[in-house]
Amino acid sequence: MSERPAEAGGPAGSEGLPVTGRPQGSGGPEASDGVTAAGGTGTPEGATTSEGARPAGGATPAGGAKAAGSAAGGGGARPRAAHAPHGEHGRPPTWSDRWTGFKKSPFFPATVLVFILAVAAGLFAASYTYAMASPTPHHMPTGVTGQYDEARGKEFVGAMEKALGAELDLRPYGSREAARHALDEQQIFAVLDVRDGGDRVDLDISSASGYTVAQVFTSAAAPVSKATGVPVAVQDRHPLQSGDPRGLTIFYISLAAVIIGFVGAIQLSVHARGLDPAERIAFTIVYSLLGGFVIAAVVDWWLGAIDLPFVESWLILALTMFSCGMVFTMFNTFFHRWAMIPTWGLLVLLGNPASGGAVAWPLLPTVIGRIGQYLPPGASVNAQHTAVYFQGHQHAEPFLVLACWALVSCAAFWFWRHRHPGGRGTQPLHAAPV
């Protein structure tokens, strides 16, 4: 069949040949939109089919028009050979490359968190179980008066130590009134007043100083009296309030202040990330004051669980919340996304079990009991106990402990504020360096 000359306006190749007469192997020109399988007309005006030309808009022909047009002209163009991989892109990834890519992906921090949370769960259970599951007397400061150094007195004291399973830390006082004053100051937890040459003993306890310690003394008094033949009269100098029979309410409100204190700082770092350092401290103060007020109001005014000296208890709770909030802010300055780990470890895993709120510190393991008094949870519990049950005998130490934690945290945050991931114009939280 002879070739038909190309009509004016008809599709033509780059060399003036009709599309249907295109020699095979000429580079496989691309057909424009409108080319039919038989190479017929339909090319838009002004469009060409030379190699590399495309329709307006850069769209490629739908349905493989290129292949169809080429096949109609001479048996089809040969497919282009695939380029062999070369250079960096052709090298299969090594284990080092895969590890680097994994570390840059969101799966790396997610995997780390899986293991951190598993370890944290075990440590949480271990710390609370070790400290509070089985309270055991370790260090029991006890005042003694009267004829405690005579034979009958020594026999009774020895029997008490045997019943308690611990050696009493005996502190002699010249009179029962002096010993009771020490009990009011929470310097001791009980008073043994040996009278009538050891024929009678008066035991003064203080449930408010530590319900578990008072319970241990009371439980031991009856069998010791029976074993020694010495009658014992027990008197609770500072009983607990009726709405707080086990003395746990103070522990719970202190626990609430500790946890909400640092959780509030976490929320500020996430949802109010753009706060400048002074603004962040100011908002921590505001939510601490408001949060402390609400805790005290709910427990006292609404539930009626305990009668608080409202203003003093409110300010103790507010100072606790502020201290714990600034502790997290300090750790966030240095550890960024991992700041929760040291915060949780210090305040929850160690601080709360060692606070003496659920189990009085003489029944805690010795080291934990001593450390707990110098951490924010323990200082908060001590200050609150004294405010509620020992009015007029408040100590400066727990307030100094809370103030020191707050000031040190604020100072560290302010001095290294350029390292903190917050502030104006900062990157998103996930961009913080590990």
Helices and strands as residue ranges (DSSP letters): G 19-21, H 65-74, G 88-90, H 95-104, H 107-132, E 140-146, H 151-164, E 168-172, H 176-184, E 190-195, G 196-198, E 200-205, H 211-228, E 232-236, H 249-271, H 277-297, I 298-302, H 310-335, G 336-338, H 340-344, I 345-351, G 353-355, G 361-363, H 366-372, H 376-389, H 397-415, G 417-419, G 429-431
